[in-house]
Amino acid sequence: MELPARPCDTHWMDGDLETPEFAPRPEKIGSGWLVIVTWPDGVQQQLAGFKSEAEAEEWIRKDAFAWLQQHPKTRLA
């Protein structure tokens, strides 16, 4: 059973129309977690490699902004 994405607190991104939503989601196979990045146009990316929901949520809180700054081309997709 696939769980719906649950967005994390991304208040530091408010007001930016090109800002995606970041949400942790369990992998379909295995026990790992993903961060689903959903862009305003509906395009989604999956960032893998998280061992738990808590680790994925922590990455969103602490590292998503830096990731967004390092992937400017992605924002144009």
N, C-alpha and C positions, 0 to 999 in steps of 0.2 A: 504494500500500500504506500503510495507516494504522499508525503505530507506537503501541505502548501508552504511556500516560502514565508518566513516571518521576518519582516524588515527589522533591522537594528537601528539604534539611535544614530542618525546621520545629520544632526542639527547643524553641524559645521558646514554643511553643503547647501543650506536653505538659500533660495533666491537664484540659484544657477540653473537655468533652463536645460543645460546640457549635462546636468548631474544625474548619474544613474542611481538606482536603488541597490543596496547590497543586502543580501539575505542568506543566512546559513540554511543548508538543506542536506539531509543524509544522502549518501551515495546509494544508488539503486542496488549495486552489488558490493558486498563487503561491509565493513564497519566504519569506513571513513566518512568525512563530511566535506562538502563543497561550499564555496561562497558563490552564489548566483548573482551576477551583475546584470541588472536590467536597465537598459538605456531608454531614454524618453520615447524613442521610435519603436520600442518593443523588442529590439534585438537583445538577445541574452548571451552572456559568456559564463563559462564555468571555470572557477579557480579551484583546483584540487589540492590535496595534500594535508588536510586538517584531520587530526586524530579524534576530535570531539567537537560537539556543538559549542562548548565553552571556548575552545581554541579558535574556532571560526569567528565567533562573536568578538573575541578579544582582537583578532586581526582586523575586523571591521572597525572597531573603536580606535585602534592604535595605528593601523597601517594603511587603511583604505585611501585616506587622503593622499599619502605619499605615492601609492600605486597609481592613483588617478593622475597625479602630476607627472609621473614617469611614462604614462601611456596616452599622450595627447592625440596620437593618430587614431586610437581606438574611439575617442570621443566623436570623431567625424564619421564613424561607420553608420 
